[in-house]
Amino acid sequence: MSFWYHVGLNIEDVRIFGPRILLRHVARITGANASRVFLPSIGSVYLRPRESDVSTFRDIFGSPKYAAYCYPAVRARLEASYSAILQRGAKPVVVDAGANIGAASLWFRKALPEASIVAIEPEENNVKILRKNIGDRPNTLVVQAAIGVAPGFVTVTNSQLSWGARTSRSNTGVRVLTVDDALAMVPNGVLLIVKIDIEGFEQELFSENTEWIDRTTMIIIEPHDWLMPGRRTSRTLQKAMGRRDFDMILDGENIVYVRPE
């Protein structure tokens, strides 16, 4: 891409995050794996050079990524469930499946400060940065795993971009958790949100053992038919959600399902 294109992105980043975002370029000079950058209202995060990390933060905090949350009816429904869980002495749980380096988890941490976040990411290099970004924050768990319909293992296939790592079932490799496994990591936890961005593995996740859907207030998912045409990776999602009473909202590249009153 052209020099001026990158200049434009840097200007946009300064507009969104302030001038200190430009410190991300320090790693290019020093050869470090990542640069520590302070972002207003977010805090310190680590971003890698020549990676899609900055793009991820730009998408989530600059758009905003989860604009559906700003719709009054959606926000009211979610906050009613959030408050009801807290009032009965339980813990609202957000499962961030495909957490990458933690941008979405940080967004949820800010929007729902009393919730517990379970950030699940299978790709090893992403997990290292994910732990730096959110691992020491309260009520936040980082788990190196994939999410699927049953325990087991997957192999992880990397792409040129950190968000593009794909998983496939295997006999060894990175472990697989179910949504209920993730929920069980939080004592007295109740599902509030399940966010899913797992590069096509949603085809398995929604194929069976989907009872967790019936206990969730909101599901945020990026389908990947656009990435894998002909694979029908969203077909099981469409079937599972079509049988249930959820409102569906198109929100950029995401579909947001919200349980009505």
One Martini backbone bead per residue (centre of mass of N, CA, C, O) as a GRO file, in nm:
protein
  261
    1MET     BB    1   0.102   0.032   0.012
    2SER     BB    2   0.095   0.352   0.037
    3PHE     BB    3   0.230   0.608   0.204
    4TRP     BB    4  -0.037   0.781   0.227
    5TYR     BB    5  -0.209   0.566   0.353
    6HIS     BB    6  -0.044   0.545   0.619
    7VAL     BB    7  -0.074   0.835   0.699
    8GLY     BB    8  -0.380   0.829   0.726
    9LEU     BB    9  -0.389   0.616   0.953
   10ASN     BB   10  -0.228   0.782   1.161
   11ILE     BB   11  -0.424   1.017   1.175
   12GLU     BB   12  -0.666   0.848   1.270
   13ASP     BB   13  -0.534   0.740   1.530
   14VAL     BB   14  -0.493   1.016   1.663
   15ARG     BB   15  -0.792   1.087   1.673
   16ILE     BB   16  -0.877   0.842   1.854
   17PHE     BB   17  -0.600   0.807   2.067
   18GLY     BB   18  -0.373   0.986   2.012
   19PRO     BB   19  -0.028   1.044   1.989
   20ARG     BB   20   0.074   0.779   2.148
   21ILE     BB   21   0.019   0.570   1.920
   22LEU     BB   22   0.301   0.619   1.772
   23LEU     BB   23   0.471   0.428   1.968
   24ARG     BB   24   0.436   0.161   1.804
   25HIS     BB   25   0.706   0.218   1.624
   26VAL     BB   26   0.939   0.136   1.814
   27ALA     BB   27   0.966  -0.168   1.738
   28ARG     BB   28   1.090  -0.117   1.459
   29ILE     BB   29   1.359  -0.001   1.577
   30THR     BB   30   1.433  -0.220   1.817
   31GLY     BB   31   1.295  -0.521   1.759
   32ALA     BB   32   1.056  -0.567   1.909
   33ASN     BB   33   0.760  -0.737   1.948
   34ALA     BB   34   0.646  -0.483   2.123
   35SER     BB   35   0.448  -0.202   2.210
   36ARG     BB   36   0.390   0.034   2.455
   37VAL     BB   37   0.058   0.178   2.492
   38PHE     BB   38  -0.135   0.464   2.561
   39LEU     BB   39  -0.492   0.465   2.595
   40PRO     BB   40  -0.758   0.629   2.617
   41SER     BB   41  -0.978   0.457   2.839
   42ILE     BB   42  -0.781   0.185   2.848
   43GLY     BB   43  -0.465   0.198   2.849
   44SER     BB   44  -0.231  -0.034   2.849
   45VAL     BB   45  -0.080  -0.161   2.547
   46TYR     BB   46   0.006  -0.416   2.310
   47LEU     BB   47   0.185  -0.372   1.995
   48ARG     BB   48   0.251  -0.487   1.683
   49PRO     BB   49   0.442  -0.490   1.420
   50ARG     BB   50   0.319  -0.567   1.123
   51GLU     BB   51   0.014  -0.579   1.214
   52SER     BB   52  -0.341  -0.608   1.309
   53ASP     BB   53  -0.374  -0.469   1.587
   54VAL     BB   54  -0.455  -0.176   1.522
   55SER     BB   55  -0.703  -0.246   1.354
   56THR     BB   56  -0.863  -0.372   1.584
   57PHE     BB   57  -0.879  -0.118   1.764
   58ARG     BB   58  -1.002   0.065   1.552
   59ASP     BB   59  -1.266  -0.094   1.507
   60ILE     BB   60  -1.370  -0.098   1.810
   61PHE     BB   61  -1.299   0.220   1.907
   62GLY     BB   62  -1.381   0.389   1.627
   63SER     BB   63  -1.685   0.328   1.530
   64PRO     BB   64  -1.813   0.126   1.679
   65LYS     BB   65  -1.819  -0.206   1.672
   66TYR     BB   66  -2.074  -0.215   1.892
   67ALA     BB   67  -2.337  -0.041   1.796
   68ALA     BB   68  -2.583  -0.199   1.909
   69TYR     BB   69  -2.540  -0.101   2.206
   70CYS     BB   70  -2.657   0.197   2.131
   71TYR     BB   71  -2.924   0.088   2.122
   72PRO     BB   72  -3.167   0.137   2.341
   73ALA     BB   73  -3.308  -0.146   2.342
   74VAL     BB   74  -3.052  -0.317   2.367
   75ARG     BB   75  -2.928  -0.189   2.617
   76ALA     BB   76  -3.166  -0.236   2.806
   77ARG     BB   77  -3.168  -0.545   2.791
   78LEU     BB   78  -2.879  -0.597   2.886
   79GLU     BB   79  -2.888  -0.431   3.154
   80ALA     BB   80  -3.115  -0.595   3.282
   81SER     BB   81  -2.959  -0.862   3.296
   82TYR     BB   82  -2.713  -0.763   3.445
   83SER     BB   83  -2.867  -0.664   3.700
   84ALA     BB   84  -3.013  -0.929   3.772
   85ILE     BB   85  -2.762  -1.096   3.828
   86LEU     BB   86  -2.646  -0.917   4.054
   87GLN     BB   87  -2.901  -0.917   4.247
   88ARG     BB   88  -2.865  -1.248   4.287
   89GLY     BB   89  -2.537  -1.287   4.331
   90ALA     BB   90  -2.413  -1.300   4.056
   91LYS     BB   91  -2.212  -1.352   3.747
   92PRO     BB   92  -2.141  -1.197   3.477
   93VAL     BB   93  -2.072  -1.341   3.145
   94VAL     BB   94  -1.802  -1.309   2.908
   95VAL     BB   95  -1.745  -1.461   2.598
   96ASP     BB   96  -1.430  -1.450   2.418
   97ALA     BB   97  -1.427  -1.588   2.103
   98GLY     BB   98  -1.157  -1.482   1.964
   99ALA     BB   99  -0.959  -1.253   2.116
  100ASN     BB  100  -0.673  -1.228   2.041
  101ILE     BB  101  -0.549  -0.922   2.201
  102GLY     BB  102  -0.826  -0.782   2.358
  103ALA     BB  103  -1.018  -0.555   2.254
  104ALA     BB  104  -1.301  -0.666   2.325
  105SER     BB  105  -1.249  -0.716   2.625
  106LEU     BB  106  -1.199  -0.415   2.688
  107TRP     BB  107  -1.475  -0.320   2.604
  108PHE     BB  108  -1.635  -0.492   2.810
  109ARG     BB  109  -1.493  -0.390   3.064
  110LYS     BB  110  -1.607  -0.099   3.029
  111ALA     BB  111  -1.923  -0.159   2.991
  112LEU     BB  112  -1.886  -0.422   3.217
  113PRO     BB  113  -1.731  -0.403   3.515
  114GLU     BB  114  -1.882  -0.668   3.673
  115ALA     BB  115  -1.780  -0.858   3.481
  116SER     BB  116  -1.674  -1.159   3.342
  117ILE     BB  117  -1.387  -1.245   3.147
  118VAL     BB  118  -1.351  -1.490   2.880
  119ALA     BB  119  -1.051  -1.537   2.705
  120ILE     BB  120  -1.033  -1.697   2.383
  121GLU     BB  121  -0.722  -1.836   2.239
  122PRO     BB  122  -0.520  -2.037   2.015
  123GLU     BB  123  -0.289  -1.844   1.940
  124GLU     BB  124   0.014  -1.807   2.076
  125ASN     BB  125   0.100  -1.511   2.002
  126ASN     BB  126  -0.163  -1.381   2.087
  127VAL     BB  127  -0.160  -1.474   2.386
  128LYS     BB  128   0.082  -1.312   2.478
  129ILE     BB  129  -0.059  -1.035   2.431
  130LEU     BB  130  -0.319  -1.086   2.584
  131ARG     BB  131  -0.187  -1.111   2.865
  132LYS     BB  132  -0.074  -0.821   2.866
  133ASN     BB  133  -0.356  -0.670   2.822
  134ILE     BB  134  -0.558  -0.862   3.043
  135GLY     BB  135  -0.437  -1.060   3.268
  136ASP     BB  136  -0.434  -0.823   3.521
  137ARG     BB  137  -0.729  -0.790   3.522
  138PRO     BB  138  -1.019  -0.781   3.658
  139ASN     BB  139  -1.223  -1.036   3.588
  140THR     BB  140  -0.992  -1.193   3.404
  141LEU     BB  141  -0.955  -1.448   3.154
  142VAL     BB  142  -0.696  -1.652   3.007
  143VAL     BB  143  -0.728  -1.883   2.723
  144GLN     BB  144  -0.573  -2.147   2.563
  145ALA     BB  145  -0.811  -2.192   2.304
  146ALA     BB  146  -1.082  -2.343   2.176
  147ILE     BB  147  -1.418  -2.348   2.041
  148GLY     BB  148  -1.679  -2.602   2.096
  149VAL     BB  149  -1.885  -2.892   2.128
  150ALA     BB  150  -1.615  -3.046   2.232
  151PRO     BB  151  -1.376  -3.192   2.356
  152GLY     BB  152  -1.019  -3.150   2.257
  153PHE     BB  153  -0.855  -3.082   1.939
  154VAL     BB  154  -0.638  -2.847   1.762
  155THR     BB  155  -0.526  -2.696   1.483
  156VAL     BB  156  -0.314  -2.420   1.385
  157THR     BB  157  -0.356  -2.182   1.120
  158ASN     BB  158  -0.176  -1.948   0.979
  159SER     BB  159  -0.152  -1.615   0.883
  160GLN     BB  160  -0.056  -1.295   0.802
  161LEU     BB  161  -0.284  -1.248   1.011
  162SER     BB  162  -0.377  -1.270   1.339
  163TRP     BB  163  -0.698  -1.303   1.281
  164GLY     BB  164  -0.656  -1.567   1.065
  165ALA     BB  165  -0.666  -1.800   1.245
  166ARG     BB  166  -0.712  -2.152   1.210
  167THR     BB  167  -0.926  -2.434   1.284
  168SER     BB  168  -0.878  -2.798   1.342
  169ARG     BB  169  -0.932  -3.105   1.393
  170SER     BB  170  -0.754  -3.324   1.631
  171ASN     BB  171  -0.548  -3.528   1.841
  172THR     BB  172  -0.371  -3.271   1.871
  173GLY     BB  173  -0.291  -2.970   2.064
  174VAL     BB  174  -0.527  -2.754   2.106
  175ARG     BB  175  -0.763  -2.706   2.311
  176VAL     BB  176  -1.113  -2.770   2.379
  177LEU     BB  177  -1.391  -2.571   2.448
  178THR     BB  178  -1.678  -2.501   2.591
  179VAL     BB  179  -1.901  -2.281   2.696
  180ASP     BB  180  -1.941  -2.426   2.970
  181ASP     BB  181  -1.644  -2.432   3.047
  182ALA     BB  182  -1.610  -2.127   3.061
  183LEU     BB  183  -1.828  -2.073   3.272
  184ALA     BB  184  -1.699  -2.261   3.503
  185MET     BB  185  -1.460  -2.048   3.568
  186VAL     BB  186  -1.707  -1.897   3.708
  187PRO     BB  187  -1.828  -1.837   3.994
  188ASN     BB  188  -2.156  -1.797   3.967
  189GLY     BB  189  -2.216  -1.798   3.665
  190VAL     BB  190  -2.371  -1.597   3.393
  191LEU     BB  191  -2.480  -1.568   3.092
  192LEU     BB  192  -2.465  -1.285   2.861
  193ILE     BB  193  -2.211  -1.305   2.654
  194VAL     BB  194  -2.130  -1.417   2.313
  195LYS     BB  195  -1.831  -1.389   2.141
  196ILE     BB  196  -1.770  -1.457   1.779
  197ASP     BB  197  -1.429  -1.513   1.621
  198ILE     BB  198  -1.342  -1.825   1.435
  199GLU     BB  199  -1.285  -1.868   1.129
  200GLY     BB  200  -1.538  -2.099   1.074
  201PHE     BB  201  -1.583  -2.274   1.350
  202GLU     BB  202  -1.895  -2.224   1.372
  203GLN     BB  203  -1.984  -2.478   1.228
  204GLU     BB  204  -1.943  -2.648   1.486
  205LEU     BB  205  -2.060  -2.487   1.734
  206PHE     BB  206  -2.374  -2.507   1.590
  207SER     BB  207  -2.430  -2.829   1.544
  208GLU     BB  208  -2.422  -2.878   1.866
  209ASN     BB  209  -2.469  -2.823   2.184
  210THR     BB  210  -2.685  -2.541   2.213
  211GLU     BB  211  -2.804  -2.472   2.505
  212TRP     BB  212  -2.651  -2.204   2.572
  213ILE     BB  213  -2.829  -2.011   2.410
  214ASP     BB  214  -3.078  -2.021   2.623
  215ARG     BB  215  -2.862  -1.854   2.840
  216THR     BB  216  -2.847  -1.599   2.646
  217THR     BB  217  -2.871  -1.262   2.567
  218MET     BB  218  -2.599  -1.237   2.379
  219ILE     BB  219  -2.488  -1.254   2.031
  220ILE     BB  220  -2.165  -1.216   1.874
  221ILE     BB  221  -2.107  -1.248   1.515
  222GLU     BB  222  -1.869  -1.354   1.266
  223PRO     BB  223  -1.911  -1.448   0.966
  224HIS     BB  224  -1.731  -1.665   0.689
  225ASP     BB  225  -1.837  -1.685   0.391
  226TRP     BB  226  -1.649  -1.469   0.259
  227LEU     BB  227  -1.381  -1.646   0.316
  228MET     BB  228  -1.552  -1.942   0.253
  229PRO     BB  229  -1.668  -2.019  -0.018
  230GLY     BB  230  -1.886  -2.309  -0.008
  231ARG     BB  231  -1.870  -2.405   0.310
  232ARG     BB  232  -2.109  -2.318   0.497
  233THR     BB  233  -2.034  -2.187   0.793
  234SER     BB  234  -2.343  -2.062   0.866
  235ARG     BB  235  -2.563  -2.286   0.866
  236THR     BB  236  -2.579  -2.372   1.168
  237LEU     BB  237  -2.645  -2.094   1.273
  238GLN     BB  238  -2.911  -2.051   1.123
  239LYS     BB  239  -3.056  -2.295   1.247
  240ALA     BB  240  -3.022  -2.240   1.552
  241MET     BB  241  -3.151  -1.944   1.547
  242GLY     BB  242  -3.423  -2.007   1.389
  243ARG     BB  243  -3.539  -2.176   1.653
  244ARG     BB  244  -3.525  -1.893   1.794
  245ASP     BB  245  -3.599  -1.613   2.023
  246PHE     BB  246  -3.452  -1.365   1.834
  247ASP     BB  247  -3.305  -1.083   1.770
  248MET     BB  248  -3.179  -0.927   1.463
  249ILE     BB  249  -2.862  -0.755   1.403
  250LEU     BB  250  -2.697  -0.552   1.185
  251ASP     BB  251  -2.327  -0.500   1.247
  252GLY     BB  252  -2.170  -0.491   1.002
  253GLU     BB  253  -1.983  -0.788   1.030
  254ASN     BB  254  -2.209  -0.840   1.233
  255ILE     BB  255  -2.416  -1.047   1.435
  256VAL     BB  256  -2.695  -0.966   1.650
  257TYR     BB  257  -2.826  -1.137   1.928
  258VAL     BB  258  -3.143  -1.080   2.103
  259ARG     BB  259  -3.319  -1.119   2.376
  260PRO     BB  260  -3.624  -1.076   2.445
  261GLU     BB  261  -3.872  -1.000   2.680
   0.00000   0.00000   0.00000
